[in-house]
Amino acid sequence: MSIEESVLKNDERILFRLRALYRAHGYTQYKMSKFEEYDLYARNKDFLISDNVITFTDTNGKLMALKPDVTLSIIKNSKDGAGVRKVYYSENVYRVSGNSRAYREIMQTGLECVGEIDDYAITEVLMLAANSLARISSDYVLDISHLDIVAAVIDDLNVDGETRKALLAAVGEKNLHGIAELTQKAGVATEKAEVLRRLVMLQGSPERVLPTLKELLQGSKALDALDRLSRIISTLCASGCGEKLRIDFSVINDMNYYNGIVFKGFVNGVPTGVLSGGQYDRLMRKMGKRSDAIGFAVYLDQLERLYEDGVRFDVDAVLLYDKETDLGALMKAVETLTAAGESVTAQREIPEKLRYKKLLQLTESGVKILEENA
């Protein structure tokens, strides 16, 4: 069965395209209940975008939660074994919206790979992340980082746990002044502190950044991670999305959960990231799983401004009629307009706040144009 995309709303259209993309690459749909035991989220609050979880007591006395996240449920219900389990989801989650700061039911979509994660699995997920952004807007960028590289550079500074945590926060904020203060206070050698500063400053296309990065990390424990990153990005560039990729080591996810490659996607017109993901082997271990994992989520609530900017009219035409209008003539006029590909609403009066391209009136001699909006 084919679906006419023109009848879909913007968020529905994007969801339809993303589901088709994921299914075409062998991902099966994951379905979950609206409710999970609250303990699942309480144990992993740092992993959630927001720790504001809506809870209630079930009839059996258990404290339950309206799901604020899908990934945790997928991990909970996954089993260790050979191969890779590939799933996608389109689920309503319940959390504080970034725009309204009020609780909202938000449609979220994304995918997860759980199992024996190799370079192909990582490359495929990054490619699908880039293609997901392309289905939202042609004007996008996918920022890619590697936590093992960042960790190796900070490890080489030999600082205590609190300083390390503060340095990671400064890296995520690109706070060069903060990095200088922290390393100086910790007595870090100037040349080692300079390596971290230069790493944070490195941002741009793979062809520009990777050669500089290789020179910067000579002799570092991070070279193996850099070789893997270079190999994966080279494959992505060969697939045609290289001009949309950007290396940026300020992309930092919580190292208690994430490792390896992490990434964030942006589209022009939305000030915050609309896609976020990465490898989360540490979260798997925390939840008692031996398997590795990588995935991403698309935050559709962040696209509201993009939708508003892209939609100027609610309907193509408003067709006015009165109580004396012949019913058959009115039905025929509406059918003629819709057959021509226009959306139309027949009304006795102009509805308030309705945005329309044309205002029409049905008269005895036919349809008359009263107003046209460009």
C-alpha positions in Angstrom: 0.0 0.0 0.0 1.4 3.4 -1.0 0.9 6.5 1.1 0.5 10.0 -0.4 2.9 12.1 1.6 1.1 15.3 0.8 -1.7 14.4 3.2 0.7 13.9 6.1 1.7 16.5 8.7 5.4 17.4 8.8 6.2 15.2 11.8 4.2 12.3 10.3 6.0 12.8 7.0 9.4 12.6 8.7 8.5 9.6 10.8 7.2 7.8 7.7 10.5 8.5 5.8 12.7 7.5 8.8 10.8 4.2 9.3 11.1 3.4 5.7 14.9 4.1 5.9 15.4 1.9 8.9 13.3 -1.0 7.6 15.2 -0.9 4.3 18.4 -1.7 6.2 17.0 -4.6 8.1 15.9 -3.0 11.3 12.7 -4.4 12.9 10.3 -2.4 15.0 10.5 -2.5 18.8 7.3 -1.9 20.7 7.0 -1.2 24.4 4.4 -0.5 27.0 3.7 3.1 28.1 4.7 2.1 31.6 7.9 0.7 33.1 8.9 0.1 36.7 10.3 3.4 38.0 13.4 1.6 39.4 14.7 1.1 35.9 14.9 4.9 35.4 15.9 5.7 39.0 19.1 3.6 38.6 20.0 5.3 35.4 18.9 8.9 35.8 22.2 10.3 34.6 21.6 8.6 31.2 18.2 10.4 30.8 17.9 13.8 29.1 15.9 14.9 32.0 15.5 13.4 35.5 11.9 14.6 35.7 10.0 11.3 35.5 6.2 11.1 35.8 5.4 8.3 38.3 2.3 6.6 39.7 1.5 3.7 42.0 0.1 0.6 40.2 -2.8 -1.4 41.6 -0.3 -4.0 42.8 1.6 -1.3 44.8 4.6 -1.0 42.4 5.9 2.4 41.6 5.6 2.8 37.8 6.7 5.5 35.4 5.5 6.9 32.1 8.4 6.1 29.9 10.8 9.0 29.4 13.2 6.9 27.3 13.2 3.8 25.0 16.9 2.8 25.0 16.8 1.6 28.6 13.8 -0.6 27.9 15.6 -2.1 24.8 18.7 -3.0 26.9 16.6 -4.4 29.7 14.8 -6.8 27.3 17.9 -7.7 25.2 19.7 -11.0 25.5 23.4 -11.6 25.1 24.2 -13.8 22.1 25.9 -14.1 18.7 25.2 -11.6 16.0 23.7 -8.1 16.1 20.1 -7.3 17.0 19.0 -4.3 15.0 15.8 -2.5 16.1 14.1 0.8 15.4 11.4 2.5 17.3 8.7 5.2 17.0 7.4 5.7 20.5 5.7 8.4 22.6 7.9 9.3 25.5 6.9 11.6 28.4 9.3 14.3 29.5 9.8 18.0 30.0 9.8 19.6 26.5 12.9 21.7 25.8 10.7 24.5 24.3 7.8 24.7 26.7 9.5 23.4 29.9 6.2 21.6 30.6 5.5 17.8 30.6 4.6 16.7 27.1 4.0 13.5 25.2 6.7 13.5 22.5 7.1 11.2 19.6 10.7 9.9 19.5 12.2 7.7 16.8 15.6 6.1 16.6 17.4 2.8 16.3 19.7 0.6 18.3 22.3 -2.1 17.5 23.0 -4.5 20.3 25.5 -7.4 20.1 28.8 -8.0 18.4 29.4 -4.4 17.3 32.2 -4.2 14.7 33.3 -1.4 12.3 30.6 -2.2 9.9 27.9 -1.8 12.5 29.3 1.5 13.6 29.7 2.8 10.1 26.1 1.8 9.2 24.7 3.5 12.2 26.6 6.7 11.4 25.4 6.5 7.8 21.8 6.1 8.9 22.2 9.0 11.3 23.4 11.2 8.4 20.6 9.9 6.1 18.0 10.6 8.9 19.1 14.2 9.0 18.9 14.4 5.2 15.3 13.3 5.4 14.6 16.2 7.8 16.5 18.9 5.9 19.2 19.0 3.2 21.0 21.6 5.2 22.4 19.5 8.0 25.7 18.5 9.7 26.7 15.5 11.7 29.3 16.2 14.4 31.5 13.1 15.3 33.8 12.6 18.2 35.7 9.7 19.9 35.6 9.5 23.6 38.5 7.1 23.8 40.7 9.8 22.2 39.5 12.5 24.6 40.0 10.0 27.5 43.5 9.1 26.4 44.6 12.7 26.2 43.2 13.5 29.7 44.7 10.3 31.1 48.1 11.5 30.0 47.6 14.6 32.3 47.6 12.4 35.4 45.0 14.5 37.3 42.7 13.4 40.1 39.0 12.4 39.6 37.5 15.8 40.4 39.8 17.6 38.0 39.2 15.0 35.3 35.5 15.5 35.6 35.9 19.3 35.5 38.1 19.0 32.4 35.5 16.9 30.6 32.9 19.6 31.3 35.3 22.3 30.0 36.0 20.2 26.8 32.2 19.9 26.2 31.8 23.7 26.6 35.0 24.5 24.5 36.1 26.5 27.6 39.8 27.0 26.8 40.2 29.4 29.7 38.7 26.8 32.1 41.1 24.1 30.7 44.1 26.4 31.2 43.1 27.2 34.8 42.4 23.5 35.7 45.6 22.2 34.2 47.7 24.9 35.7 46.2 24.4 39.2 46.9 20.6 38.8 50.5 21.2 37.9 50.2 19.7 34.4 53.2 20.2 32.1 52.6 23.0 29.6 53.2 20.8 26.6 50.6 18.2 27.8 48.0 20.8 28.5 48.6 22.2 25.0 47.7 18.9 23.5 44.3 19.0 25.2 43.8 22.6 24.2 44.6 21.9 20.6 42.3 18.9 20.6 39.4 21.0 21.7 40.2 23.7 19.1 40.2 21.1 16.3 36.9 21.2 14.5 36.0 20.9 10.8 35.9 18.6 7.8 37.6 15.2 8.1 40.1 16.0 5.3 41.3 19.0 7.3 41.2 17.7 10.8 42.4 14.0 10.6 46.0 14.8 9.3 46.4 17.4 12.1 45.0 15.0 14.6 47.4 12.2 13.6 50.4 14.6 14.1 49.0 15.9 17.4 48.6 12.4 18.9 51.9 10.9 17.9 53.1 8.6 20.7 49.7 8.7 22.4 47.6 5.7 23.5 44.8 7.3 21.4 46.4 6.2 18.0 44.4 3.0 17.8 41.2 4.8 18.4 42.2 7.4 15.8 43.0 4.7 13.2 39.5 3.2 13.7 37.9 6.7 13.5 39.8 7.5 10.3 38.8 4.1 8.7 35.1 4.6 9.5 35.0 8.2 8.4 36.9 7.4 5.1 34.2 4.8 4.3 31.4 7.3 5.1 33.1 9.9 2.8 33.3 7.4 0.0 29.5 6.7 0.4 28.8 10.4 -0.5 28.1 12.1 2.8 31.6 13.4 3.6 30.8 17.1 3.0 28.1 16.8 5.8 30.5 15.4 8.4 32.4 17.4 10.9 34.9 16.2 13.6 34.3 18.0 16.9 35.8 16.7 20.1 33.5 18.9 22.2 30.7 16.3 21.5 31.0 14.7 25.0 28.4 12.2 26.3 28.5 10.9 29.9 31.6 8.6 30.1 29.9 6.6 32.8 27.7 5.2 30.0 29.3 6.0 26.7 32.6 5.0 25.0 34.1 5.1 21.6 32.4 7.1 18.8 29.7 9.6 19.8 27.9 12.0 17.5 25.3 14.8 17.3 23.2 16.0 14.4 22.1 19.5 13.6 19.8 21.1 10.9 19.7 24.7 9.9 16.9 26.6 11.6 17.0 24.7 14.9 19.5 26.0 17.5 20.0 22.7 19.3 20.9 19.2 18.3 18.0 17.2 16.8 19.8 13.8 16.8 22.2 12.3 19.3 23.9 8.9 19.7 26.9 6.9 20.2 28.4 3.7 21.6 27.2 2.8 25.1 29.0 -0.4 26.1 29.4 1.0 29.6 25.7 1.3 30.1 25.3 -2.3 28.9 27.8 -3.5 31.6 26.0 -1.4 34.2 22.8 -3.2 33.3 24.5 -6.6 33.5 24.9 -7.2 29.7 28.0 -8.5 28.0 27.0 -7.3 24.6 28.1 -4.0 23.1 25.7 -1.4 21.7 25.4 1.7 19.5 22.4 3.8 18.6 20.8 7.2 18.2 17.6 9.1 18.8 15.9 11.8 16.8 14.2 14.4 19.0 11.2 15.5 17.0 10.1 18.1 19.6 13.2 20.1 18.7 11.8 20.4 15.1 8.7 22.4 16.0 10.3 25.7 15.1 11.4 24.2 11.8 7.8 23.0 11.1 6.4 26.4 12.0 8.8 28.2 9.6 8.0 25.8 6.8 4.2 25.9 7.0 2.6 29.2 5.8 -0.9 28.0 5.1 -3.3 25.6 6.8 -5.4 25.1 3.7 -5.1 26.1 0.1 -8.7 27.5 -0.2 -11.6 28.6 1.9 -14.8 28.3 -0.1 -17.6 30.5 1.3 -21.3 29.7 0.9 -24.6 30.8 2.5 -27.8 29.1 3.6 -29.3 29.6 0.2 -26.5 27.8 -1.6 -27.5 24.7 -3.6 -26.0 21.6 -1.8 -25.2 19.8 -5.0 -23.4 22.8 -6.5 -21.4 23.2 -3.3 -20.4 19.5 -3.3 -19.4 19.7 -7.0 -17.3 22.8 -6.4 -15.4 21.2 -3.5 -14.8 18.0 -5.6 -13.5 20.1 -8.5 -11.0 21.9 -6.3 -9.7 18.7 -4.5 -9.5 16.9 -7.9 -7.1 19.7 -9.0 -4.8 18.9 -6.1 -6.0 21.7 -3.7 -7.0 21.4 -0.1 -10.3 23.2 0.6 -12.6 23.9 3.5 -16.2 24.9 2.8 -17.4 27.4 5.4 -20.3 29.8 6.0 -17.8 32.3 7.6 -14.0 32.6 7.6 -12.7 30.6 10.5 -10.5 32.6 13.0 -6.7 32.2 12.7 -7.0 29.9 9.7 -4.2 30.6 7.2 -5.3 30.2 3.6 -3.9 30.9 0.1 -7.2 31.8 -1.5 -10.6 33.0 -0.3 -13.4 31.9 -2.7 -17.1 32.3 -2.8 -19.6 30.1 -4.5 -22.2 32.1 -6.5 -24.9 31.2 -8.9 -22.5 31.8 -11.8 -19.7 29.7 -10.3 -16.6 30.1 -8.0 -15.4 33.7 -7.5 -12.0 34.6 -6.1 -12.3 37.1 -3.3 -8.7 37.1 -2.1 -5.3 35.6 -2.9 -2.2 35.4 -0.6 1.2 34.9 -2.0 
